[in-house]
Amino acid sequence: MESFITDVVSKLKAKDLNQSHFILPSRRAAQAFSKELFLSQHESFLAPPIQSIEEFIETVAEVKLISNLETIFLFYEVYQDLTHPNKQEPLDQVYNWGQSIVQDFNEIDRYQIDADQFFGNLKAIKDLEHWSKSDVKTDLVKNYIEFWESLPKYYHELKAKLKADKKAYQGMAYQEAASNIKDFINSNEAKFYFIGFNALNTCEETIFQYILEQQRGDVFWDIDNYLLTEHTAGIFMRSYSKTWPIYADTALKASTTSYSNKKTIGLYGVSKQIGQAKLVGDLLSEMTHEELDKTALILGDESLLQPLLNSLPKNISKVNVTMGLPLSSTNLASLFESLFKIRSLNQNELHYKILFELIEHPSLKKAYHKELQLIRKDLNTNNIVFQSKQDFFRKWNRLDDSLLNILKLSLNNTNSTVDEFLNTCLELIELLKPHFQDEKLSLEYLFGFKKLFIKLKNLLTKTELIKEFKVFHQIYQDTLSSETLDFEGSPYEGLQIMGMLETRVLDFENIIITSVNEGVLPSGKSQNSFIPFDLKKAYKLPTYKEKDAVYAYHFFRLVQRAKNCHFIFNNSTSGIEKAEKSRFITQLETFKLPQHFIKSYAVSANTNLNETSREVITKTPEMMTQLRTLFASGISPSALTAYIRNPIDFYNRYVLGLNEVEDIEEDISHKTLGTVIHDCLDLLYRKYVGKILKETDIEQMLNSYPKIMTLLFEERFQEESLRHGRNLIDFEIAKHQVKRFLTQEKKLVKANALKIIELEIKHESYFKVGGLDFNVKLRGTVDRVDLLNDQLRIIDYKTGKVEAKQLKIPKEWQGFSEDYSYSKAFQVLFYALLKEKDLGENAEAGIISFKNLNSGLMSCAVPKSNKNLKELVGEFKIELEALILEILNSEIPFTEKPV
């Protein structure tokens, strides 16, 4: 395959290179052309100027190009000067719409449009568009009309300011270059060669045509004959062929006829981005090193870069990434975003989530793992939702000096100026740097952010406008989105990874293009402009149609010399992402050429069912020793029901000692709610133990319970967190539940004799199990034992919903110690066993559910049976013994149950 660049260089052999000047669409293209030009020469020669079009324009215009950001600040200064103070908008608002205005100024200048006439038409259109047609106009409508009337003043004043300083935004530079081209050409004797261009703006057309008319150079177009004559990709060159005087006698010639050659084209529909990344890895893994050197991987959607880099197969030894890694995709971006959040919140108190964002950040955790774990543990253990900064630093003043400095810089930047904040970020980078000396990539991330913050500091010195932190944050985010970390690699060997625009002028035998979807390739109708579509058409400004044609040229130009093409598109139709394959793929299929072998693939993930076996853990002698110790020292009903639910959970909790991670409770959990209600009832009833309750006693409880509930909640939560939101609702619900319970108790006391015997008493009892050489110790805390008309009642409070059927024992106790649905009955009978000596003939044990108070005490019983509690406890012992023997049987492993 002879590439376009090789073809051009071969045509230039007879030219005098010392008197030549080469201009290409991009720096990447200029670099590739330089290499090919140097390789073609066998003798030493003086290297000619080889520039990108932007560099050439800047040279001809004799101005210094400024960035869009600097242009917006200058525009705002002009806006302030020319707009009445009462009608001015703040910078943060102008910054948003100002970007569209500056972009429109660029377009107007690049296409050499009469600005006054254009803005007159635009104002007339906007006047028609506004919603008020009455003679009496509101201030809002007046301001709207006045803004469009003022736009030409802003435009001319901005250009005058820039011209005075010999600066220009991009469009203005193009306009100056078009005006200066005659003098520039006359001032030197060089021949100018434009290589690989396609869609030209009016200024570029003026420059190109003048050089051609003066016979001071040439234009090398790169387009296949098929694309030039009858394809969307050739729309611009067909226009030049018809309208440029130079082509009146000699038609614009195609550079190749290779588009019609034999090609293998694969069309791959795959779900989501990650599916595309995995497929690319599979395609590359089948290529040899020689093939990879002739392969380009082109990302339609550049956000796919990181997943693709992580999916590259092992056979790839050399990669060159032209596009660079977006700095916003690195993990440090989230660290600095946390600093912005802290500064924007501007609070003196620290919320635990803010602290967690810092101490859980990978960059800090890697450098200070042990110290940060201590902080996290303290926050969890003490359930600290809010704390003052003074308290925090007083508690942790003995931390590692560099970590303490990082935390102080991060947390104490409230009320800081923009300049102080930037200094904080730069200091933070210097403190982190020593911890990543062995990690080159992390150091690159730090260096990238250091350059970004220095760039922003330099910007601050040029303007007094960035004082508002909100505006600065917007500018930071915009700047960050365009900053990249450039990879080091060879652009001449190995796999080339690039974006669509980087492919200009380059050719590859094998191409893989990802995200070939509508809305990506081409990008669709979205455009950042205030200029209506009709006005753009009237003044021959590019619309979305022309932009689609630009994408078509880039896409099909890559195909024209390639031999193997792989086009991957997202075919997922789930959620908001209704993916549609690109019209370019449809064109390839519909207008298929005879030599094109096209095959479509519907790619899906491997969905073979890998049946995962249940976890089985064999009991070792060490485990058996630990289990015997556990049962000898005391086993609780919750431990036994945990085993019934899932033996693996029992193993993790009671053998390995793995407890659930304690999290800070910002919202009241069900567990805490239950504990507080239990504790409240314990405190209310405690002084009445051993006494028969009276109505006046319950009334006293009804008067005092709100204060007790408040104190109990405040022990676990800061007072402020109970005053609003979900916590306030839960707090009021808990109080209401206690009130309902006490009201029900009052009715019970009125008609019955109720005597409290015990409250929250821990009971222990030894249980003889046949086959064991030791007694099993049973232990548990019974919420309440009372006498109701001399009937002993063992009561367990449940703040959740419990129904009477959950306390029914199955016939013949079938599955009782295996099915978790009987866990409530198991627990109640366990407590009854602990109190077995006190059980009389009419004793009962049950649950009072605070979400089912109307059911009263729901007793444990066998349906359609007259067995009393004492008899049930006797039968329960058999079930309990069997369960304990199973757990302590070394031959029976811990086997996972589906939960």
ZAMARGU-4260 file (C-alpha; in steps of 0.2 Angstrom, whole numbers, plus 5000, padded with zeros to 4 digits):
<rodrens>
0) 5000/5000/5000 | 5007/5017/4995 | 5001/5030/5007 | 4995/5047/5002 | 5011/5055/5010
5) 5022/5043/5001 | 5014/5048/4985 | 5015/5067/4988 | 5034/5065/4993 | 5037/5056/4977
10) 5029/5070/4967 | 5040/5083/4976 | 5057/5075/4972 | 5060/5087/4958 | 5056/5102/4968
15) 5068/5113/4976 | 5065/5109/4995 | 5076/5124/5001 | 5063/5135/4993 | 5048/5125/4999
20) 5035/5128/5013 | 5024/5114/5018 | 5007/5116/5027 | 4997/5102/5034 | 4980/5100/5043
25) 4988/5095/5060 | 5004/5094/5069 | 5003/5075/5069 | 5001/5075/5050 | 5016/5087/5049
30) 5026/5075/5059 | 5022/5061/5048 | 5026/5071/5033 | 5043/5076/5040 | 5048/5059/5043
35) 5043/5053/5025 | 5052/5068/5017 | 5068/5065/5026 | 5068/5046/5022 | 5066/5050/5004
40) 5082/5061/5003 | 5098/5052/5000 | 5109/5068/5003 | 5110/5081/5016 | 5098/5096/5014
45) 5091/5111/5023 | 5075/5106/5031 | 5061/5116/5024 | 5047/5124/5035 | 5034/5111/5039
50) 5019/5118/5049 | 5001/5115/5054 | 4988/5126/5046 | 4986/5135/5063 | 5005/5139/5064
55) 5005/5145/5046 | 4990/5157/5049 | 4998/5164/5065 | 5014/5167/5055 | 5005/5176/5040
60) 4993/5186/5052 | 5008/5192/5062 | 4998/5191/5078 | 4999/5181/5094 | 4984/5168/5095
65) 4975/5168/5112 | 4965/5155/5120 | 4946/5155/5120 | 4947/5158/5139 | 4957/5174/5137
70) 4945/5179/5123 | 4930/5177/5135 | 4938/5188/5148 | 4942/5201/5136 | 4924/5200/5129
75) 4918/5202/5147 | 4928/5218/5149 | 4921/5225/5133 | 4904/5220/5139 | 4906/5229/5155
80) 4912/5245/5146 | 4898/5245/5134 | 4883/5239/5145 | 4874/5250/5157 | 4879/5244/5175
85) 4860/5241/5180 | 4859/5229/5165 | 4875/5219/5167 | 4876/5201/5171 | 4889/5194/5183
90) 4904/5185/5175 | 4898/5167/5180 | 4882/5170/5169 | 4892/5179/5155 | 4905/5165/5155
95) 4892/5152/5150 | 4884/5161/5136 | 4899/5171/5131 | 4908/5155/5125 | 4894/5153/5112
100) 4896/5172/5107 | 4915/5170/5105 | 4912/5154/5094 | 4900/5164/5083 | 4913/5178/5081
105) 4926/5165/5076 | 4914/5158/5062 | 4910/5176/5056 | 4928/5180/5054 | 4934/5163/5047
110) 4920/5165/5033 | 4924/5183/5030 | 4906/5189/5033 | 4901/5207/5033 | 4898/5208/5052
115) 4887/5224/5052 | 4875/5217/5039 | 4875/5200/5047 | 4872/5206/5065 | 4858/5217/5058
120) 4849/5202/5051 | 4852/5192/5067 | 4844/5206/5077 | 4829/5206/5065 | 4827/5188/5067
125) 4828/5189/5086 | 4816/5203/5086 | 4803/5192/5077 | 4807/5178/5089 | 4803/5187/5105
130) 4786/5183/5113 | 4780/5201/5115 | 4771/5209/5100 | 4763/5223/5109 | 4768/5242/5107
135) 4771/5243/5126 | 4786/5232/5129 | 4792/5225/5146 | 4809/5228/5153 | 4813/5210/5150
140) 4809/5212/5131 | 4818/5229/5130 | 4834/5221/5137 | 4832/5206/5126 | 4831/5218/5110
145) 4845/5229/5117 | 4857/5215/5119 | 4856/5210/5100 | 4857/5228/5095 | 4873/5229/5106
150) 4881/5213/5099 | 4890/5222/5084 | 4897/5235/5096 | 4904/5221/5107 | 4912/5213/5091
155) 4920/5228/5085 | 4927/5234/5102 | 4934/5217/5106 | 4943/5216/5089 | 4950/5234/5091
160) 4957/5229/5108 | 4965/5214/5102 | 4972/5222/5087 | 4980/5236/5097 | 4990/5222/5107
165) 4994/5212/5091 | 4983/5198/5097 | 4969/5188/5090 | 4957/5174/5093 | 4957/5160/5080
170) 4944/5167/5068 | 4951/5185/5068 | 4969/5177/5065 | 4962/5169/5049 | 4954/5185/5043
175) 4970/5195/5046 | 4980/5181/5037 | 4968/5182/5022 | 4971/5201/5022 | 4990/5199/5023
180) 4993/5185/5011 | 4998/5196/4997 | 5011/5205/5007 | 5017/5189/5014 | 5019/5180/4998
185) 5028/5195/4990 | 5040/5196/5005 | 5048/5179/5002 | 5052/5168/4987 | 5046/5151/4994
190) 5034/5139/4986 | 5019/5134/4997 | 5012/5117/4997 | 4995/5113/5005 | 4994/5094/5009
195) 4979/5084/5014 | 4965/5097/5016 | 4947/5095/5014 | 4934/5107/5021 | 4941/5125/5020
200) 4933/5140/5027 | 4932/5156/5017 | 4949/5163/5023 | 4958/5147/5019 | 4950/5147/5002
205) 4956/5165/4999 | 4973/5160/5004 | 4974/5144/4994 | 4967/5152/4978 | 4979/5167/4979
210) 4994/5156/4980 | 4988/5145/4966 | 4984/5160/4955 | 5001/5168/4958 | 5009/5151/4954
215) 5018/5151/4970 | 5013/5133/4976 | 5001/5119/4974 | 4987/5110/4984 | 4988/5091/4986
220) 4970/5084/4989 | 4968/5067/4996 | 4952/5059/4989 | 4948/5043/4979 | 4940/5045/4962
225) 4924/5036/4968 | 4922/5047/4983 | 4925/5063/4973 | 4913/5060/4959 | 4897/5053/4969
230) 4899/5052/4987 | 4895/5064/5002 | 4914/5063/5007 | 4918/5073/4992 | 4906/5087/4993
235) 4919/5100/4997 | 4931/5096/4984 | 4917/5095/4971 | 4913/5112/4976 | 4931/5118/4974
240) 4932/5110/4957 | 4916/5120/4951 | 4920/5137/4959 | 4939/5139/4959 | 4945/5148/4943
245) 4961/5138/4944 | 4950/5122/4940 | 4941/5130/4926 | 4953/5122/4913 | 4961/5108/4923
250) 4949/5098/4934 | 4953/5094/4952 | 4961/5077/4951 | 4958/5062/4963 | 4973/5056/4972
255) 4969/5037/4971 | 4957/5024/4965 | 4960/5012/4979 | 4943/5014/4987 | 4936/5001/4974
260) 4950/4988/4978 | 4947/4972/4987 | 4943/4975/5006 | 4938/4965/5020 | 4925/4974/5031
265) 4918/4968/5047 | 4903/4976/5056 | 4902/4972/5074 | 4887/4976/5085 | 4891/4975/5103
270) 4883/4980/5119 | 4890/4995/5129 | 4907/5003/5130 | 4915/4989/5140 | 4909/4976/5127
275) 4918/4986/5113 | 4934/4987/5123 | 4934/4968/5125 | 4930/4965/5107 | 4945/4976/5102
280) 4956/4966/5113 | 4950/4950/5104 | 4953/4958/5087 | 4971/4964/5091 | 4976/4947/5100
285) 4974/4939/5083 | 4986/4950/5074 | 5005/4948/5071 | 5018/4961/5076 | 5020/4965/5057
290) 5001/4968/5056 | 5000/4978/5072 | 5013/4990/5064 | 5001/4994/5050 | 4986/4995/5062
295) 4977/5010/5069 | 4964/5010/5082 | 4953/5025/5081 | 4941/5030/5095 | 4925/5038/5089
300) 4921/5041/5107 | 4937/5046/5116 | 4931/5042/5133 | 4934/5024/5128 | 4953/5026/5130
305) 4955/5020/5147 | 4944/5004/5145 | 4954/5000/5129 | 4971/5002/5137 | 4965/4990/5151
310) 4959/4978/5138 | 4975/4977/5127 | 4981/4959/5124 | 4998/4952/5129 | 5004/4951/5111
315) 5005/4970/5110 | 5023/4976/5114 | 5022/4994/5107 | 5008/5006/5108 | 5008/5025/5103
320) 4993/5035/5110 | 4992/5051/5100 | 4977/5058/5109 | 4983/5058/5127 | 4974/5053/5143
325) 4962/5066/5149 | 4967/5073/5166 | 4949/5073/5171 | 4949/5054/5170 | 4963/5052/5183
330) 4960/5048/5201 | 4968/5064/5207 | 4954/5074/5199 | 4941/5068/5212 | 4954/5073/5226
335) 4955/5091/5220 | 4936/5091/5217 | 4934/5087/5235 | 4944/5102/5239 | 4933/5113/5229
340) 4918/5106/5238 | 4925/5109/5255 | 4929/5127/5249 | 4912/5130/5241 | 4903/5123/5257
345) 4913/5135/5267 | 4907/5127/5284 | 4916/5127/5301 | 4909/5110/5305 | 4915/5094/5297
350) 4902/5082/5291 | 4909/5064/5291 | 4905/5062/5272 | 4918/5076/5268 | 4931/5068/5279
355) 4928/5051/5271 | 4930/5058/5254 | 4947/5063/5259 | 4953/5049/5270 | 4946/5036/5258
360) 4954/5043/5243 | 4966/5031/5235 | 4980/5043/5233 | 4980/5047/5252 | 4976/5029/5258
365) 4991/5023/5248 | 5002/5035/5257 | 4995/5035/5275 | 4985/5019/5276 | 4987/5016/5295
370) 4984/5034/5301 | 4968/5036/5290 | 4962/5019/5296 | 4963/5026/5314 | 4953/5041/5310
375) 4940/5031/5301 | 4938/5019/5316 | 4936/5033/5328 | 4922/5041/5317 | 4913/5024/5316
380) 4915/5019/5334 | 4909/5036/5341 | 4896/5038/5327 | 4903/5056/5324 | 4892/5064/5311
385) 4897/5082/5314 | 4912/5089/5323 | 4921/5106/5323 | 4938/5108/5314 | 4946/5113/5331
390) 4940/5097/5339 | 4946/5086/5325 | 4963/5094/5324 | 4965/5094/5343 | 4961/5075/5343
395) 4973/5071/5329 | 4988/5083/5332 | 5000/5069/5333 | 4998/5062/5316 | 5012/5061/5304
400) 5017/5079/5300 | 5015/5078/5281 | 4997/5070/5283 | 4993/5083/5296 | 4998/5097/5284
405) 4988/5089/5270 | 4972/5088/5281 | 4975/5106/5287 | 4977/5112/5269 | 4962/5102/5263
410) 4950/5106/5278 | 4955/5124/5282 | 4953/5132/5265 | 4936/5140/5269 | 4936/5158/5265
415) 4952/5157/5255 | 4954/5168/5240 | 4956/5160/5223 | 4975/5163/5224 | 4976/5155/5241
420) 4966/5140/5235 | 4978/5138/5221 | 4993/5139/5232 | 4985/5126/5243 | 4983/5114/5229
425) 5001/5116/5223 | 5007/5113/5241 | 4997/5098/5242 | 5005/5091/5226 | 5022/5094/5234
430) 5017/5085/5250 | 5011/5070/5240 | 5025/5069/5228 | 5038/5060/5240 | 5026/5045/5242
435) 5025/5041/5224 | 5043/5041/5219 | 5041/5023/5213 | 5025/5025/5203 | 5029/5035/5187
440) 5011/5036/5182 | 5006/5044/5198 | 5020/5056/5197 | 5014/5060/5179 | 4996/5064/5186
445) 5004/5075/5200 | 5014/5084/5187 | 4999/5086/5175 | 4989/5095/5189 | 5004/5105/5194
450) 5005/5112/5176 | 4986/5115/5176 | 4987/5125/5193 | 5002/5135/5187 | 4993/5139/5171
455) 4978/5145/5181 | 4989/5156/5192 | 4997/5164/5176 | 4979/5167/5170 | 4975/5176/5187
460) 4990/5188/5184 | 4982/5193/5167 | 4965/5197/5173 | 4956/5204/5189 | 4940/5196/5185
465) 4942/5179/5193 | 4938/5184/5211 | 4922/5174/5213 | 4926/5156/5218 | 4911/5150/5208
470) 4917/5157/5192 | 4935/5150/5196 | 4927/5133/5198 | 4919/5134/5181 | 4935/5139/5173
475) 4945/5125/5182 | 4932/5112/5176 | 4933/5119/5158 | 4952/5119/5158 | 4953/5102/5166
480) 4941/5094/5152 | 4954/5099/5139 | 4970/5095/5148 | 4978/5078/5143 | 4993/5068/5149
485) 5003/5065/5133 | 5010/5047/5131 | 5028/5044/5125 | 5028/5032/5111 | 5034/5030/5093
490) 5022/5037/5080 | 5030/5025/5067 | 5029/5008/5074 | 5017/4997/5085 | 4999/5000/5087
495) 4993/5018/5084 | 4978/5023/5095 | 4971/5040/5090 | 4955/5050/5089 | 4947/5053/5072
500) 4954/5071/5069 | 4972/5064/5072 | 4970/5052/5057 | 4971/5066/5044 | 4983/5063/5030
505) 4988/5046/5038 | 4985/5029/5030 | 4984/5012/5038 | 4982/4994/5030 | 4971/4989/5045
510) 4959/5000/5054 | 4948/4997/5069 | 4935/5011/5073 | 4925/5011/5089 | 4908/5019/5093
515) 4903/5020/5075 | 4885/5026/5080 | 4874/5040/5076 | 4877/5055/5087 | 4896/5050/5088
520) 4901/5047/5069 | 4893/5059/5064 | 4891/5069/5079 | 4873/5075/5076 | 4864/5092/5076
525) 4870/5099/5092 | 4879/5115/5090 | 4885/5129/5102 | 4879/5144/5093 | 4866/5158/5094
530) 4865/5159/5075 | 4849/5151/5068 | 4850/5138/5054 | 4842/5148/5041 | 4855/5163/5043
535) 4869/5151/5043 | 4863/5144/5026 | 4860/5161/5019 | 4878/5166/5023 | 4886/5149/5019
540) 4891/5146/5037 | 4894/5128/5041 | 4879/5119/5048 | 4877/5102/5055 | 4875/5095/5037
545) 4893/5102/5033 | 4900/5095/5049 | 4892/5078/5045 | 4901/5079/5028 | 4917/5082/5036
550) 4915/5066/5047 | 4911/5057/5031 | 4927/5062/5023 | 4938/5057/5038 | 4929/5040/5039
555) 4929/5035/5020 | 4946/5042/5017 | 4953/5030/5030 | 4944/5016/5021 | 4950/5021/5004
560) 4968/5013/5006 | 4964/5001/5020 | 4963/4982/5016 | 4955/4976/5033 | 4942/4987/5041
565) 4933/4983/5058 | 4919/4995/5062 | 4912/4992/5080 | 4896/5000/5086 | 4885/5000/5101
570) 4869/4990/5098 | 4862/4991/5116 | 4844/4998/5117 | 4843/4998/5136 | 4840/5013/5147
575) 4841/5031/5139 | 4855/5025/5127 | 4845/5020/5112 | 4861/5016/5101 | 4859/5016/5082
580) 4873/5011/5070 | 4880/5025/5060 | 4874/5030/5043 | 4891/5027/5037 | 4889/5009/5040
585) 4872/5009/5031 | 4881/5017/5016 | 4894/5004/5015 | 4881/4990/5016 | 4868/4999/5004
590) 4881/5005/4991 | 4892/4990/4992 | 4906/4989/4979 | 4909/4972/4971 | 4927/4971/4978
595) 4921/4974/4996 | 4918/4959/5006 | 4907/4964/5021 | 4902/4953/5035 | 4891/4958/5050
600) 4893/4951/5067 | 4882/4952/5082 | 4894/4950/5097 | 4888/4945/5114 | 4897/4941/5130
605) 4900/4923/5135 | 4884/4919/5144 | 4887/4901/5148 | 4880/4897/5165 | 4894/4894/5177
610) 4885/4885/5191 | 4894/4890/5207 | 4894/4876/5220 | 4889/4881/5237 | 4903/4884/5249
615) 4907/4870/5260 | 4920/4871/5275 | 4926/4856/5283 | 4928/4857/5302 | 4946/4856/5307
620) 4952/4851/5325 | 4956/4869/5328 | 4938/4874/5324 | 4931/4860/5334 | 4941/4866/5349
625) 4935/4884/5346 | 4917/4878/5344 | 4918/4868/5361 | 4924/4883/5369 | 4910/4894/5362
630) 4896/4882/5368 | 4905/4879/5385 | 4906/4898/5388 | 4889/4902/5382 | 4878/4901/5367
635) 4864/4914/5363 | 4848/4911/5353 | 4854/4923/5340 | 4870/4913/5336 | 4859/4897/5334
640) 4846/4905/5323 | 4861/4913/5313 | 4867/4894/5310 | 4849/4890/5305 | 4848/4904/5292
645) 4865/4900/5285 | 4879/4890/5292 | 4892/4900/5283 | 4886/4916/5292 | 4888/4907/5308
650) 4906/4901/5303 | 4911/4919/5298 | 4904/4927/5314 | 4907/4914/5328 | 4922/4904/5322
655) 4932/4917/5312 | 4926/4932/5322 | 4921/4942/5307 | 4909/4956/5312 | 4899/4967/5301
660) 4908/4984/5297 | 4902/4997/5308 | 4896/5012/5298 | 4892/5030/5304 | 4874/5031/5307
665) 4868/5048/5299 | 4851/5041/5298 | 4843/5031/5312 | 4844/5012/5308 | 4831/4999/5313
670) 4844/4991/5325 | 4846/5008/5334 | 4828/5011/5334 | 4824/4995/5343 | 4838/4997/5355
675) 4832/5014/5360 | 4814/5008/5363 | 4820/4993/5373 | 4831/5005/5384 | 4817/5017/5386
680) 4804/5004/5392 | 4818/4997/5403 | 4821/5014/5412 | 4802/5017/5413 | 4797/5001/5421
685) 4813/4998/5432 | 4807/5007/5448 | 4791/4996/5447 | 4799/4979/5447 | 4791/4968/5461
690) 4776/4980/5462 | 4758/4979/5455 | 4756/4992/5442 | 4743/5005/5443 | 4735/5017/5431
695) 4743/5032/5439 | 4760/5023/5436 | 4757/5021/5418 | 4751/5040/5417 | 4768/5045/5425
700) 4777/5035/5412 | 4767/5043/5398 | 4772/5060/5405 | 4791/5056/5406 | 4794/5045/5391
705) 4797/5059/5378 | 4811/5066/5389 | 4819/5049/5391 | 4818/5045/5372 | 4826/5061/5368
710) 4841/5058/5380 | 4843/5040/5373 | 4843/5046/5355 | 4855/5061/5359 | 4867/5048/5367
715) 4869/5040/5350 | 4866/5055/5338 | 4870/5073/5339 | 4856/5084/5344 | 4856/5094/5327
720) 4853/5078/5317 | 4837/5074/5326 | 4829/5091/5322 | 4826/5088/5303 | 4824/5076/5289
725) 4821/5057/5290 | 4829/5057/5308 | 4815/5068/5315 | 4802/5057/5307 | 4810/5041/5314
730) 4812/5049/5331 | 4793/5054/5331 | 4788/5037/5325 | 4798/5029/5339 | 4790/5041/5352
735) 4773/5037/5345 | 4776/5018/5346 | 4781/5019/5364 | 4765/5030/5368 | 4754/5017/5359
740) 4762/5003/5369 | 4760/5013/5386 | 4742/5017/5381 | 4738/4999/5378 | 4747/4994/5395
745) 4736/5007/5404 | 4720/4998/5397 | 4728/4981/5403 | 4732/4987/5420 | 4714/4995/5423
750) 4706/4978/5421 | 4720/4966/5427 | 4733/4964/5440 | 4750/4966/5432 | 4766/4964/5442
755) 4783/4966/5434 | 4795/4952/5439 | 4811/4955/5429 | 4817/4968/5416 | 4832/4965/5404
760) 4839/4951/5415 | 4854/4941/5408 | 4850/4922/5411 | 4862/4908/5410 | 4857/4889/5411
765) 4867/4873/5409 | 4860/4861/5396 | 4865/4843/5396 | 4867/4836/5379 | 4869/4817/5376
770) 4886/4812/5368 | 4895/4828/5374 | 4908/4827/5389 | 4903/4844/5395 | 4888/4854/5398
775) 4882/4867/5386 | 4880/4884/5393 | 4864/4893/5387 | 4863/4912/5389 | 4851/4926/5384
780) 4843/4942/5389 | 4825/4941/5392 | 4816/4958/5389 | 4802/4956/5402 | 4795/4943/5414
785) 4779/4948/5422 | 4763/4941/5431 | 4746/4945/5423 | 4733/4939/5436 | 4746/4926/5443
790) 4750/4920/5425 | 4769/4920/5421 | 4773/4929/5405 | 4790/4929/5396 | 4789/4943/5384
795) 4801/4948/5370 | 4799/4965/5362 | 4801/4967/5343 | 4800/4984/5335 | 4798/4976/5318
800) 4783/4968/5311 | 4779/4951/5318 | 4763/4941/5315 | 4755/4927/5326 | 4758/4914/5313
805) 4777/4916/5315 | 4776/4909/5332 | 4766/4893/5327 | 4776/4877/5329 | 4774/4865/5315
810) 4766/4848/5317 | 4779/4835/5324 | 4791/4850/5324 | 4795/4846/5306 | 4809/4857/5300
815) 4809/4868/5316 | 4828/4868/5318 | 4831/4869/5299 | 4819/4883/5293 | 4823/4901/5297
820) 4805/4905/5296 | 4803/4898/5314 | 4817/4908/5321 | 4805/4919/5331 | 4797/4904/5339
825) 4814/4896/5342 | 4820/4912/5351 | 4805/4913/5362 | 4806/4895/5367 | 4825/4897/5371
830) 4820/4911/5383 | 4807/4900/5391 | 4820/4886/5393 | 4831/4898/5402 | 4816/4901/5414
835) 4811/4883/5415 | 4811/4881/5434 | 4798/4895/5436 | 4786/4889/5423 | 4769/4884/5430
840) 4755/4876/5421 | 4748/4891/5413 | 4764/4901/5409 | 4765/4908/5392 | 4780/4915/5381
845) 4778/4926/5366 | 4782/4943/5357 | 4774/4960/5358 | 4777/4968/5341 | 4777/4987/5341
850) 4771/4987/5323 | 4757/4975/5327 | 4752/4981/5344 | 4733/4977/5341 | 4738/4958/5342
855) 4744/4961/5360 | 4755/4947/5367 | 4757/4934/5353 | 4761/4917/5361 | 4771/4903/5355
860) 4760/4887/5353 | 4756/4872/5343 | 4740/4874/5332 | 4725/4864/5338 | 4735/4857/5353
865) 4732/4859/5372 | 4750/4857/5376 | 4756/4870/5389 | 4772/4880/5388 | 4781/4868/5400
870) 4777/4853/5388 | 4783/4863/5373 | 4799/4867/5382 | 4802/4849/5385 | 4800/4845/5366
875) 4810/4860/5361 | 4825/4853/5371 | 4825/4838/5359 | 4826/4850/5344 | 4839/4860/5353
880) 4850/4845/5357 | 4849/4839/5339 | 4855/4856/5333 | 4869/4858/5345 | 4875/4840/5340
885) 4875/4845/5322 | 4885/4860/5325 | 4898/4851/5336 | 4899/4836/5324 | 4916/4836/5316
890) 4909/4825/5301 | 4896/4838/5296 | 4904/4853/5287 | 4898/4871/5287 | 4887/4871/5271
895) 4881/4887/5263 | 4862/4889/5261 | 4854/4899/5248 | 4848/4915/5257
</rodrens>
